[in-house]
Amino acid sequence: MDIVFLGTPDFAVPSLKALVENGYNVKAVFTQPDRPKGRGNKVQFSPVKEYAIENNIPIYQPDKIRLPQNAQILKDLKPDLMITCAFGQILSKENLDTAPLGCINVHGSLLPKYRGSSPIQWAIINGEKVTGITTMYTDIGVDCGDIIHQNILEIGENETAGELFDRLSLLGAQTLLETLKLLENGNIKRTKQDEQNATHFPMLDKKMAGIDFNKTSQEIKNLVRGLNPWPVAWAKCGEDIIKIYSVSVLNEKTNKIPGTVLCADSKNGLKVATNDGVISIDLLQFSGKKTMEAKTYFVGNKLKADFLVNE
């Protein structure tokens, strides 16, 4: 079986690796173009490209795979099957009609819930207890094709998006291999997605990462977990921006206005009033400082304001 794999970030690498290590013929990889990244603005390869280079797999990096000249490159490869995993581009009908066995997508949620580009983060932000991996036939639209196979994964109480991302990427590889076995044995069953239960959340950005202390303590904790490691939750303290990586929900009550700093010292750390109680901000980063525990920061520093806000 000749396969063309389309993917870009770390999440896709275990699935590509599983194909290679299990003897599937990956004829080529399509991944996003190299882009500048980080403070140095240096051009970096995608993780999928790096793996493909290490394993001598031909690489294509079209700006838009839908363009006729790029669609033709895909056709010329004559794949039996296409597999997408966090590729980052929407395929055209011409693209999808290229492979006789179709195009299978590996998606990081239990579809039809959490369609779109940030399903792992939004599942945590919304307080979900379980998530999983879905393999599906890619169709025109966003994550709306027929479901093939699903595996469920419990979300840890304190698990961050980064930690869940890593676990789901490995489950994605396992689910993909199970899906290919179903395909090879002729046991694939296509299940239409229930559009009434479909959910789709927006892309993450830094603006939505500002903490609204009028939310409940658990909602704030979920936001912080879901935005770690990117774009990272934040709050303003006077003129300072504090990046917040970890919080705990405390069994304490207060009648203070949400956002009020209740304490900020090396013994008790940083405690802040919320809509329904108190949170402890455990791991943080002030502008120009390293990421550190709040108690450590306040050994030699003081807070410059009595309130934390998100604007």
Secondary structure, DSSP 8 states (H G I E B T S, - for coil): -EEEEEE-SGGGHHHHHHHHHTT-EEEEEE----EEETTTTEEE--HHHHHHHHTT--EE--S-TTSHHHHHHHHHH--SEEEEES--S---HHHHTSSTT-EEEEESS-TTSSBSS-HHHHHHHTT-SEEEEEEEE--SSSS-S-EEEEEEEE--TT--HHHHHHHHHHHHHHHHHHHHHHHHTT----B---GGG--B-----SGGGB--TTS-HHHHHHHHHHTTTTT-EEEEETTEEEEEEEEEEES----S-TTBEEEEETTTEEEEE-SSSEEEEEEEEETTS--EEHHHHTTT---S-SB-B--
